[in-house]
Amino acid sequence: MSSTPGTDLVMALSPKRFKTTVLHDDYMVRDHLVHGVRILPGVFFLDLTYRMARQLGLEPRQVALRP
């Protein structure tokens, strides 16, 4: 376990919760800069949603993302 501060991302879909920790030096953040600022790419959230749906036994075409 790293002592480096990170960001916990939690997605809830009742009654299950999914959690992952992203550290500032993880390649997906370290290598993605917008105006010189490290930022998590939007595709990361799509991938996380895809993995969550698969764990719930859903097919990707059954999932709709809404604001």
Beta strands, then each sheet from edge to edge (+ up, - down):
strand 1: 6-13
strand 2: 16-23
strand 3: 33-34
strand 4: 37-38
sheet 1: 1+ 2-
sheet 2: 3+ 4-
end
